[in-house]
Amino acid sequence: MTGRIYNFSSGPAVLPEPVLRRAQAAIWDLDGTGIGVLEHSHRGPAFTAVLDRAEALVREVGGVPASHAVLFLPGGASTQFFQVPMNFLGGGTADYCCTGVWSQKAIAEARRFGAVHVACSSEVTDFDHIPPPSEHRWSAAPAYVHVTSNNTIYGTQWTREPEVPPGVPLVCDASSDLFSRPIAIDRYDLVYAGAQKNLGPAGVTLVIARKDFLERGARDLPTMLSYRTHVAERSMYNTPSTFGIYVIGEVMAWILEQGGLTAMAARNQAKARVLYDFLDDSRLFHGTARADSRSLMNVTFRCRDTSLEPAVIAQATARGLDGLKGHRSVGGMRASIYNAFPPAGVDALVDFLREFERAHA
Ligand SMILES: Cc1ncc(COP(=O)(O)O)c(C=O)c1O
């Protein structure tokens, strides 16, 4: 960790140190080719090997079956907000579970292409929880159901997939928790995630989707916005984010070295427990998400006396605990502790918060 500090940023976020070391070397010379990964043609054999490896490792890590395509797309998760309805809504109705700002943005984009039925929402309680199944109200024949599996801003997370009506496609924005725990990919028709939290650098979006679902997408779309293009061209219709794909491959290899998604989940649960246990016992701090909906990725918390919060953030930053300021729309503090965030950093945060509490309680 020489010269590096603990980075609690919500994204772009901390990456595994061995991955950064390998990437450093590959920027200079990819696999003994004498050319760095940033400089290789995306059509050449060296990058083709990188792409093959990244796809194979995504499949291995996620248990992605042959029925599903693995795509590396541009435009961030925000492009998926409109690419999904553009392909699959076609003037019909889609059901959205509204669990935060990112869901709201997805809903706003979908409304450009058809009707949106909000099947459940936690907006009235400031998105402090995931609505339970008893509150899910599906429309008569939705084109698909869309959920946001982890709400990066509010620190809430679905514990399992919603029970959607039989035959209705399930679409998920998993930007901030994909591959942080085992995932039953075959339950989903399309899952997307901007890479910059658990998967790699900003600039590439991982899309895993059932091929026969993608085949049903609208026909008269701009070439880049049709999923079929990217399936047919293996994410190589245009020049993809070659470096992003390379790093995703390395992150996948790192996940496997750690023991795969079961090990990731255990590690993430242990880290989050340390922080939530502290918050539950604290007289100065409190978590903002309801206990049954707490995210293992983004732990959101506040001071009972909110005027102390700027001091918490400033003193933490001075101690090498960076990126704790909550999202500008909600304030407070947020510790993003994705896969690569080290357990020692969570311990360091709790030590600091405990000290701060002693000084101010
Ligand atoms: C859950 C979620 N969805 C979507 C986005 C937007 O992603 P992008 O910036 O890649 O468009 C974010 C970004 O933080 C997010 O957390």
The ligand as a Gaussian input file, in Angstrom:
#p B3LYP/6-31G(d) Opt

LIG

0 1
 C      -26.812000       1.872000      -9.586000
 C      -26.239000       2.794000     -10.603000
 N      -26.779000       2.822000     -11.828000
 C      -26.314000       3.627000     -12.808000
 C      -25.243000       4.470000     -12.565000
 C      -24.752000       5.358000     -13.671000
 O      -23.630000       4.767000     -14.224000
 P      -22.768000       5.450000     -15.381000
 O      -22.079000       6.608000     -14.746000
 O      -21.851000       4.345000     -15.795000
 O      -23.684000       5.874000     -16.470000
 C      -24.622000       4.458000     -11.316000
 C      -23.468000       5.334000     -11.052000
 O      -23.007000       5.502000      -9.955000
 C      -25.146000       3.613000     -10.317000
 O      -24.603000       3.589000      -9.090000

